[in-house]
């Protein structure tokens, strides 16, 4: 049963990767989602650094693409 699950998972991941690699629309959705995730993680880390008092120094500039 686990072998079939792993095989299905691997085939699904491979199919998804092929879809994203060959579709501009899917690729743009993935890039947008990654950018949003990174932005939210940066905000969360900034909040945690402020809460523990570690982030009182100057913060480096974020690079915009």
PDB file with SEQRES, HELIX, SHEET and CRYST1 records, atoms N, CA, C and O in Angstrom:
SEQRES   1 A   65  UNK UNK UNK UNK UNK UNK UNK UNK UNK UNK UNK UNK UNK          
SEQRES   2 A   65  UNK UNK UNK UNK UNK UNK UNK UNK UNK UNK UNK UNK UNK          
SEQRES   3 A   65  UNK UNK UNK UNK UNK UNK UNK UNK UNK UNK UNK UNK UNK          
SEQRES   4 A   65  UNK UNK UNK UNK UNK UNK UNK UNK UNK UNK UNK UNK UNK          
SEQRES   5 A   65  UNK UNK UNK UNK UNK UNK UNK UNK UNK UNK UNK UNK UNK          
HELIX    1 AA1 UNK A    2  UNK A   22  1                                  21    
HELIX    2 AA2 UNK A   24  UNK A   52  1                                  29    
CRYST1    1.000    1.000    1.000  90.00  90.00  90.00 P 1           1          
ATOM      1  N   UNK A   1       0.824  -1.190   0.000  1.00  0.00           N  
ATOM      2  CA  UNK A   1       0.000   0.000   0.000  1.00  0.00           C  
ATOM      3  C   UNK A   1       0.870   1.256   0.000  1.00  0.00           C  
ATOM      4  O   UNK A   1       0.582   2.208  -0.726  1.00  0.00           O  
ATOM      5  N   UNK A   2       1.948   1.264   0.822  1.00  0.00           N  
ATOM      6  CA  UNK A   2       2.819   2.427   0.885  1.00  0.00           C  
ATOM      7  C   UNK A   2       3.574   2.625  -0.426  1.00  0.00           C  
ATOM      8  O   UNK A   2       3.852   3.752  -0.838  1.00  0.00           O  
ATOM      9  N   UNK A   3       3.903   1.490  -1.080  1.00  0.00           N  
ATOM     10  CA  UNK A   3       4.621   1.597  -2.355  1.00  0.00           C  
ATOM     11  C   UNK A   3       3.743   2.268  -3.403  1.00  0.00           C  
ATOM     12  O   UNK A   3       4.225   3.086  -4.186  1.00  0.00           O  
ATOM     13  N   UNK A   4       2.460   1.927  -3.421  1.00  0.00           N  
ATOM     14  CA  UNK A   4       1.540   2.534  -4.387  1.00  0.00           C  
ATOM     15  C   UNK A   4       1.354   4.018  -4.099  1.00  0.00           C  
ATOM     16  O   UNK A   4       1.273   4.830  -5.021  1.00  0.00           O  
ATOM     17  N   UNK A   5       1.288   4.372  -2.813  1.00  0.00           N  
ATOM     18  CA  UNK A   5       1.169   5.772  -2.441  1.00  0.00           C  
ATOM     19  C   UNK A   5       2.400   6.550  -2.885  1.00  0.00           C  
ATOM     20  O   UNK A   5       2.284   7.624  -3.476  1.00  0.00           O  
ATOM     21  N   UNK A   6       3.571   6.008  -2.600  1.00  0.00           N  
ATOM     22  CA  UNK A   6       4.821   6.681  -2.988  1.00  0.00           C  
ATOM     23  C   UNK A   6       4.935   6.802  -4.503  1.00  0.00           C  
ATOM     24  O   UNK A   6       5.381   7.829  -5.014  1.00  0.00           O  
ATOM     25  N   UNK A   7       4.537   5.767  -5.215  1.00  0.00           N  
ATOM     26  CA  UNK A   7       4.573   5.809  -6.678  1.00  0.00           C  
ATOM     27  C   UNK A   7       3.595   6.856  -7.210  1.00  0.00           C  
ATOM     28  O   UNK A   7       3.941   7.626  -8.107  1.00  0.00           O  
ATOM     29  N   UNK A   8       2.400   6.891  -6.676  1.00  0.00           N  
ATOM     30  CA  UNK A   8       1.416   7.897  -7.081  1.00  0.00           C  
ATOM     31  C   UNK A   8       1.872   9.310  -6.756  1.00  0.00           C  
ATOM     32  O   UNK A   8       1.673  10.232  -7.546  1.00  0.00           O  
ATOM     33  N   UNK A   9       2.480   9.475  -5.598  1.00  0.00           N  
ATOM     34  CA  UNK A   9       2.988  10.787  -5.199  1.00  0.00           C  
ATOM     35  C   UNK A   9       4.099  11.240  -6.138  1.00  0.00           C  
ATOM     36  O   UNK A   9       4.124  12.395  -6.564  1.00  0.00           O  
ATOM     37  N   UNK A  10       5.018  10.331  -6.462  1.00  0.00           N  
ATOM     38  CA  UNK A  10       6.125  10.663  -7.360  1.00  0.00           C  
ATOM     39  C   UNK A  10       5.611  11.001  -8.759  1.00  0.00           C  
ATOM     40  O   UNK A  10       6.064  11.969  -9.370  1.00  0.00           O  
ATOM     41  N   UNK A  11       4.676  10.213  -9.263  1.00  0.00           N  
ATOM     42  CA  UNK A  11       4.111  10.494 -10.593  1.00  0.00           C  
ATOM     43  C   UNK A  11       3.336  11.812 -10.604  1.00  0.00           C  
ATOM     44  O   UNK A  11       3.389  12.557 -11.583  1.00  0.00           O  
ATOM     45  N   UNK A  12       2.632  12.094  -9.539  1.00  0.00           N  
ATOM     46  CA  UNK A  12       1.908  13.364  -9.434  1.00  0.00           C  
ATOM     47  C   UNK A  12       2.860  14.549  -9.390  1.00  0.00           C  
ATOM     48  O   UNK A  12       2.613  15.571 -10.031  1.00  0.00           O  
ATOM     49  N   UNK A  13       3.945  14.416  -8.638  1.00  0.00           N  
ATOM     50  CA  UNK A  13       4.935  15.488  -8.564  1.00  0.00           C  
ATOM     51  C   UNK A  13       5.598  15.694  -9.911  1.00  0.00           C  
ATOM     52  O   UNK A  13       5.820  16.831 -10.328  1.00  0.00           O  
ATOM     53  N   UNK A  14       5.912  14.618 -10.586  1.00  0.00           N  
ATOM     54  CA  UNK A  14       6.523  14.710 -11.909  1.00  0.00           C  
ATOM     55  C   UNK A  14       5.560  15.358 -12.902  1.00  0.00           C  
ATOM     56  O   UNK A  14       5.958  16.219 -13.687  1.00  0.00           O  
ATOM     57  N   UNK A  15       4.303  14.947 -12.865  1.00  0.00           N  
ATOM     58  CA  UNK A  15       3.298  15.541 -13.748  1.00  0.00           C  
ATOM     59  C   UNK A  15       3.104  17.024 -13.462  1.00  0.00           C  
ATOM     60  O   UNK A  15       2.972  17.819 -14.393  1.00  0.00           O  
ATOM     61  N   UNK A  16       3.086  17.404 -12.193  1.00  0.00           N  
ATOM     62  CA  UNK A  16       2.961  18.808 -11.828  1.00  0.00           C  
ATOM     63  C   UNK A  16       4.152  19.622 -12.284  1.00  0.00           C  
ATOM     64  O   UNK A  16       4.001  20.753 -12.748  1.00  0.00           O  
ATOM     65  N   UNK A  17       5.344  19.046 -12.154  1.00  0.00           N  
ATOM     66  CA  UNK A  17       6.552  19.748 -12.596  1.00  0.00           C  
ATOM     67  C   UNK A  17       6.531  19.947 -14.109  1.00  0.00           C  
ATOM     68  O   UNK A  17       6.909  21.011 -14.601  1.00  0.00           O  
ATOM     69  N   UNK A  18       6.095  18.937 -14.842  1.00  0.00           N  
ATOM     70  CA  UNK A  18       6.005  19.068 -16.302  1.00  0.00           C  
ATOM     71  C   UNK A  18       4.963  20.105 -16.704  1.00  0.00           C  
ATOM     72  O   UNK A  18       5.168  20.867 -17.650  1.00  0.00           O  
ATOM     73  N   UNK A  19       3.859  20.130 -15.991  1.00  0.00           N  
ATOM     74  CA  UNK A  19       2.814  21.112 -16.272  1.00  0.00           C  
ATOM     75  C   UNK A  19       3.333  22.526 -16.060  1.00  0.00           C  
ATOM     76  O   UNK A  19       3.125  23.401 -16.900  1.00  0.00           O  
ATOM     77  N   UNK A  20       4.007  22.751 -14.939  1.00  0.00           N  
ATOM     78  CA  UNK A  20       4.530  24.082 -14.632  1.00  0.00           C  
ATOM     79  C   UNK A  20       5.629  24.465 -15.611  1.00  0.00           C  
ATOM     80  O   UNK A  20       5.721  25.625 -16.013  1.00  0.00           O  
ATOM     81  N   UNK A  21       6.458  23.515 -15.997  1.00  0.00           N  
ATOM     82  CA  UNK A  21       7.562  23.813 -16.913  1.00  0.00           C  
ATOM     83  C   UNK A  21       7.051  24.181 -18.307  1.00  0.00           C  
ATOM     84  O   UNK A  21       7.704  24.949 -19.015  1.00  0.00           O  
ATOM     85  N   UNK A  22       5.914  23.654 -18.707  1.00  0.00           N  
ATOM     86  CA  UNK A  22       5.424  23.883 -20.060  1.00  0.00           C  
ATOM     87  C   UNK A  22       4.268  24.872 -20.144  1.00  0.00           C  
ATOM     88  O   UNK A  22       3.758  25.125 -21.235  1.00  0.00           O  
ATOM     89  N   UNK A  23       3.848  25.430 -19.027  1.00  0.00           N  
ATOM     90  CA  UNK A  23       2.711  26.354 -19.036  1.00  0.00           C  
ATOM     91  C   UNK A  23       3.119  27.688 -18.432  1.00  0.00           C  
ATOM     92  O   UNK A  23       3.520  27.752 -17.270  1.00  0.00           O  
ATOM     93  N   UNK A  24       3.016  28.756 -19.222  1.00  0.00           N  
ATOM     94  CA  UNK A  24       3.380  30.089 -18.736  1.00  0.00           C  
ATOM     95  C   UNK A  24       2.459  30.509 -17.594  1.00  0.00           C  
ATOM     96  O   UNK A  24       2.917  31.073 -16.601  1.00  0.00           O  
ATOM     97  N   UNK A  25       1.184  30.239 -17.730  1.00  0.00           N  
ATOM     98  CA  UNK A  25       0.211  30.640 -16.718  1.00  0.00           C  
ATOM     99  C   UNK A  25       0.496  29.948 -15.379  1.00  0.00           C  
ATOM    100  O   UNK A  25       0.494  30.590 -14.328  1.00  0.00           O  
ATOM    101  N   UNK A  26       0.738  28.649 -15.429  1.00  0.00           N  
ATOM    102  CA  UNK A  26       1.032  27.901 -14.200  1.00  0.00           C  
ATOM    103  C   UNK A  26       2.344  28.374 -13.587  1.00  0.00           C  
ATOM    104  O   UNK A  26       2.451  28.492 -12.366  1.00  0.00           O  
ATOM    105  N   UNK A  27       3.341  28.645 -14.425  1.00  0.00           N  
ATOM    106  CA  UNK A  27       4.639  29.112 -13.934  1.00  0.00           C  
ATOM    107  C   UNK A  27       4.501  30.467 -13.244  1.00  0.00           C  
ATOM    108  O   UNK A  27       5.127  30.705 -12.210  1.00  0.00           O  
ATOM    109  N   UNK A  28       3.685  31.356 -13.812  1.00  0.00           N  
ATOM    110  CA  UNK A  28       3.503  32.674 -13.201  1.00  0.00           C  
ATOM    111  C   UNK A  28       2.757  32.563 -11.877  1.00  0.00           C  
ATOM    112  O   UNK A  28       3.033  33.322 -10.947  1.00  0.00           O  
ATOM    113  N   UNK A  29       1.813  31.623 -11.780  1.00  0.00           N  
ATOM    114  CA  UNK A  29       1.103  31.408 -10.520  1.00  0.00           C  
ATOM    115  C   UNK A  29       2.066  30.908  -9.449  1.00  0.00           C  
ATOM    116  O   UNK A  29       2.003  31.357  -8.305  1.00  0.00           O  
ATOM    117  N   UNK A  30       2.955  29.987  -9.806  1.00  0.00           N  
ATOM    118  CA  UNK A  30       3.926  29.456  -8.848  1.00  0.00           C  
ATOM    119  C   UNK A  30       4.869  30.561  -8.385  1.00  0.00           C  
ATOM    120  O   UNK A  30       5.145  30.665  -7.190  1.00  0.00           O  
ATOM    121  N   UNK A  31       5.368  31.386  -9.300  1.00  0.00           N  
ATOM    122  CA  UNK A  31       6.272  32.479  -8.921  1.00  0.00           C  
ATOM    123  C   UNK A  31       5.582  33.485  -8.013  1.00  0.00           C  
ATOM    124  O   UNK A  31       6.183  33.970  -7.055  1.00  0.00           O  
ATOM    125  N   UNK A  32       4.310  33.805  -8.308  1.00  0.00           N  
ATOM    126  CA  UNK A  32       3.557  34.741  -7.488  1.00  0.00           C  
ATOM    127  C   UNK A  32       3.362  34.178  -6.081  1.00  0.00           C  
ATOM    128  O   UNK A  32       3.516  34.898  -5.094  1.00  0.00           O  
ATOM    129  N   UNK A  33       3.027  32.905  -5.991  1.00  0.00           N  
ATOM    130  CA  UNK A  33       2.828  32.271  -4.699  1.00  0.00           C  
ATOM    131  C   UNK A  33       4.114  32.235  -3.890  1.00  0.00           C  
ATOM    132  O   UNK A  33       4.092  32.455  -2.679  1.00  0.00           O  
ATOM    133  N   UNK A  34       5.234  31.961  -4.546  1.00  0.00           N  
ATOM    134  CA  UNK A  34       6.515  31.952  -3.857  1.00  0.00           C  
ATOM    135  C   UNK A  34       6.860  33.337  -3.322  1.00  0.00           C  
ATOM    136  O   UNK A  34       7.349  33.460  -2.199  1.00  0.00           O  
ATOM    137  N   UNK A  35       6.614  34.373  -4.106  1.00  0.00           N  
ATOM    138  CA  UNK A  35       6.906  35.737  -3.674  1.00  0.00           C  
ATOM    139  C   UNK A  35       6.045  36.121  -2.467  1.00  0.00           C  
ATOM    140  O   UNK A  35       6.539  36.738  -1.523  1.00  0.00           O  
ATOM    141  N   UNK A  36       4.759  35.757  -2.497  1.00  0.00           N  
ATOM    142  CA  UNK A  36       3.877  36.049  -1.372  1.00  0.00           C  
ATOM    143  C   UNK A  36       4.323  35.303  -0.118  1.00  0.00           C  
ATOM    144  O   UNK A  36       4.303  35.866   0.976  1.00  0.00           O  
ATOM    145  N   UNK A  37       4.719  34.058  -0.266  1.00  0.00           N  
ATOM    146  CA  UNK A  37       5.171  33.257   0.869  1.00  0.00           C  
ATOM    147  C   UNK A  37       6.424  33.864   1.488  1.00  0.00           C  
ATOM    148  O   UNK A  37       6.522  33.973   2.711  1.00  0.00           O  
ATOM    149  N   UNK A  38       7.376  34.257   0.655  1.00  0.00           N  
ATOM    150  CA  UNK A  38       8.620  34.845   1.154  1.00  0.00           C  
ATOM    151  C   UNK A  38       8.334  36.162   1.867  1.00  0.00           C  
ATOM    152  O   UNK A  38       8.932  36.445   2.905  1.00  0.00           O  
ATOM    153  N   UNK A  39       7.434  36.964   1.327  1.00  0.00           N  
ATOM    154  CA  UNK A  39       7.074  38.234   1.951  1.00  0.00           C  
ATOM    155  C   UNK A  39       6.456  38.016   3.329  1.00  0.00           C  
ATOM    156  O   UNK A  39       6.796  38.718   4.281  1.00  0.00           O  
ATOM    157  N   UNK A  40       5.548  37.042   3.438  1.00  0.00           N  
ATOM    158  CA  UNK A  40       4.912  36.754   4.720  1.00  0.00           C  
ATOM    159  C   UNK A  40       5.923  36.224   5.726  1.00  0.00           C  
ATOM    160  O   UNK A  40       5.859  36.566   6.907  1.00  0.00           O  
ATOM    161  N   UNK A  41       6.854  35.395   5.272  1.00  0.00           N  
ATOM    162  CA  UNK A  41       7.880  34.871   6.171  1.00  0.00           C  
ATOM    163  C   UNK A  41       8.799  35.990   6.664  1.00  0.00           C  
ATOM    164  O   UNK A  41       9.191  35.994   7.831  1.00  0.00           O  
ATOM    165  N   UNK A  42       9.145  36.939   5.788  1.00  0.00           N  
ATOM    166  CA  UNK A  42       9.963  38.081   6.202  1.00  0.00           C  
ATOM    167  C   UNK A  42       9.251  38.899   7.280  1.00  0.00           C  
ATOM    168  O   UNK A  42       9.860  39.296   8.273  1.00  0.00           O  
ATOM    169  N   UNK A  43       7.954  39.145   7.074  1.00  0.00           N  
ATOM    170  CA  UNK A  43       7.182  39.901   8.058  1.00  0.00           C  
ATOM    171  C   UNK A  43       7.136  39.164   9.396  1.00  0.00           C  
ATOM    172  O   UNK A  43       7.293  39.776  10.452  1.00  0.00           O  
ATOM    173  N   UNK A  44       6.922  37.858   9.347  1.00  0.00           N  
ATOM    174  CA  UNK A  44       6.848  37.075  10.566  1.00  0.00           C  
ATOM    175  C   UNK A  44       8.192  37.064  11.300  1.00  0.00           C  
ATOM    176  O   UNK A  44       8.232  37.159  12.526  1.00  0.00           O  
ATOM    177  N   UNK A  45       9.284  36.948  10.552  1.00  0.00           N  
ATOM    178  CA  UNK A  45      10.600  36.954  11.188  1.00  0.00           C  
ATOM    179  C   UNK A  45      10.916  38.319  11.787  1.00  0.00           C  
ATOM    180  O   UNK A  45      11.520  38.399  12.857  1.00  0.00           O  
ATOM    181  N   UNK A  46      10.514  39.393  11.108  1.00  0.00           N  
ATOM    182  CA  UNK A  46      10.710  40.737  11.658  1.00  0.00           C  
ATOM    183  C   UNK A  46       9.970  40.902  12.977  1.00  0.00           C  
ATOM    184  O   UNK A  46      10.505  41.474  13.927  1.00  0.00           O  
ATOM    185  N   UNK A  47       8.727  40.395  13.037  1.00  0.00           N  
ATOM    186  CA  UNK A  47       7.946  40.470  14.264  1.00  0.00           C  
ATOM    187  C   UNK A  47       8.614  39.689  15.392  1.00  0.00           C  
ATOM    188  O   UNK A  47       8.663  40.152  16.531  1.00  0.00           O  
ATOM    189  N   UNK A  48       9.123  38.512  15.072  1.00  0.00           N  
ATOM    190  CA  UNK A  48       9.778  37.701  16.103  1.00  0.00           C  
ATOM    191  C   UNK A  48      11.066  38.352  16.588  1.00  0.00           C  
ATOM    192  O   UNK A  48      11.372  38.310  17.779  1.00  0.00           O  
ATOM    193  N   UNK A  49      11.820  38.953  15.675  1.00  0.00           N  
ATOM    194  CA  UNK A  49      13.045  39.623  16.083  1.00  0.00           C  
ATOM    195  C   UNK A  49      12.750  40.828  16.971  1.00  0.00           C  
ATOM    196  O   UNK A  49      13.474  41.092  17.930  1.00  0.00           O  
ATOM    197  N   UNK A  50      11.685  41.554  16.648  1.00  0.00           N  
ATOM    198  CA  UNK A  50      11.300  42.692  17.490  1.00  0.00           C  
ATOM    199  C   UNK A  50      10.844  42.218  18.858  1.00  0.00           C  
ATOM    200  O   UNK A  50      11.140  42.859  19.866  1.00  0.00           O  
ATOM    201  N   UNK A  51      10.127  41.104  18.906  1.00  0.00           N  
ATOM    202  CA  UNK A  51       9.607  40.581  20.162  1.00  0.00           C  
ATOM    203  C   UNK A  51      10.729  40.143  21.100  1.00  0.00           C  
ATOM    204  O   UNK A  51      10.624  40.321  22.314  1.00  0.00           O  
ATOM    205  N   UNK A  52      11.794  39.578  20.555  1.00  0.00           N  
ATOM    206  CA  UNK A  52      12.885  39.123  21.417  1.00  0.00           C  
ATOM    207  C   UNK A  52      13.938  40.212  21.618  1.00  0.00           C  
ATOM    208  O   UNK A  52      14.866  40.027  22.405  1.00  0.00           O  
ATOM    209  N   UNK A  53      13.813  41.338  20.923  1.00  0.00           N  
ATOM    210  CA  UNK A  53      14.756  42.441  21.089  1.00  0.00           C  
ATOM    211  C   UNK A  53      16.019  42.283  20.282  1.00  0.00           C  
ATOM    212  O   UNK A  53      16.978  43.031  20.476  1.00  0.00           O  
ATOM    213  N   UNK A  54      16.037  41.318  19.374  1.00  0.00           N  
ATOM    214  CA  UNK A  54      17.239  41.063  18.578  1.00  0.00           C  
ATOM    215  C   UNK A  54      17.326  41.960  17.354  1.00  0.00           C  
ATOM    216  O   UNK A  54      18.417  42.149  16.815  1.00  0.00           O  
ATOM    217  N   UNK A  55      16.239  42.505  16.909  1.00  0.00           N  
ATOM    218  CA  UNK A  55      16.218  43.247  15.650  1.00  0.00           C  
ATOM    219  C   UNK A  55      16.259  44.746  15.834  1.00  0.00           C  
ATOM    220  O   UNK A  55      15.607  45.469  15.080  1.00  0.00           O  
ATOM    221  N   UNK A  56      17.011  45.244  16.821  1.00  0.00           N  
ATOM    222  CA  UNK A  56      17.032  46.670  17.084  1.00  0.00           C  
ATOM    223  C   UNK A  56      18.018  47.421  16.207  1.00  0.00           C  
ATOM    224  O   UNK A  56      17.966  48.649  16.147  1.00  0.00           O  
ATOM    225  N   UNK A  57      18.910  46.725  15.530  1.00  0.00           N  
ATOM    226  CA  UNK A  57      19.878  47.373  14.644  1.00  0.00           C  
ATOM    227  C   UNK A  57      19.258  47.711  13.304  1.00  0.00           C  
ATOM    228  O   UNK A  57      18.066  47.493  13.086  1.00  0.00           O  
ATOM    229  N   UNK A  58      20.068  48.243  12.411  1.00  0.00           N  
ATOM    230  CA  UNK A  58      19.560  48.566  11.086  1.00  0.00           C  
ATOM    231  C   UNK A  58      19.279  47.294  10.310  1.00  0.00           C  
ATOM    232  O   UNK A  58      20.026  46.318  10.375  1.00  0.00           O  
ATOM    233  N   UNK A  59      18.191  47.335   9.581  1.00  0.00           N  
ATOM    234  CA  UNK A  59      17.786  46.194   8.779  1.00  0.00           C  
ATOM    235  C   UNK A  59      18.302  46.386   7.361  1.00  0.00           C  
ATOM    236  O   UNK A  59      18.137  47.466   6.796  1.00  0.00           O  
ATOM    237  N   UNK A  60      18.930  45.355   6.763  1.00  0.00           N  
ATOM    238  CA  UNK A  60      19.409  45.505   5.387  1.00  0.00           C  
ATOM    239  C   UNK A  60      18.256  45.708   4.411  1.00  0.00           C  
ATOM    240  O   UNK A  60      17.145  45.223   4.627  1.00  0.00           O  
ATOM    241  N   UNK A  61      18.542  46.431   3.336  1.00  0.00           N  
ATOM    242  CA  UNK A  61      17.532  46.707   2.309  1.00  0.00           C  
ATOM    243  C   UNK A  61      17.132  45.411   1.624  1.00  0.00           C  
ATOM    244  O   UNK A  61      17.976  44.554   1.361  1.00  0.00           O  
ATOM    245  N   UNK A  62      15.845  45.270   1.337  1.00  0.00           N  
ATOM    246  CA  UNK A  62      15.365  44.112   0.579  1.00  0.00           C  
ATOM    247  C   UNK A  62      15.552  44.381  -0.894  1.00  0.00           C  
ATOM    248  O   UNK A  62      15.317  45.492  -1.370  1.00  0.00           O  
ATOM    249  N   UNK A  63      15.974  43.363  -1.610  1.00  0.00           N  
ATOM    250  CA  UNK A  63      16.168  43.495  -3.044  1.00  0.00           C  
ATOM    251  C   UNK A  63      14.843  43.311  -3.760  1.00  0.00           C  
ATOM    252  O   UNK A  63      14.107  42.364  -3.483  1.00  0.00           O  
ATOM    253  N   UNK A  64      14.546  44.198  -4.663  1.00  0.00           N  
ATOM    254  CA  UNK A  64      13.345  44.083  -5.490  1.00  0.00           C  
ATOM    255  C   UNK A  64      13.728  43.584  -6.855  1.00  0.00           C  
ATOM    256  O   UNK A  64      14.698  44.057  -7.447  1.00  0.00           O  
ATOM    257  N   UNK A  65      12.970  42.626  -7.364  1.00  0.00           N  
ATOM    258  CA  UNK A  65      13.260  42.088  -8.692  1.00  0.00           C  
ATOM    259  C   UNK A  65      12.446  42.792  -9.724  1.00  0.00           C  
ATOM    260  O   UNK A  65      12.550  42.481 -10.910  1.00  0.00           O  
TER     261      UNK A  65                                                      
END                                                                             
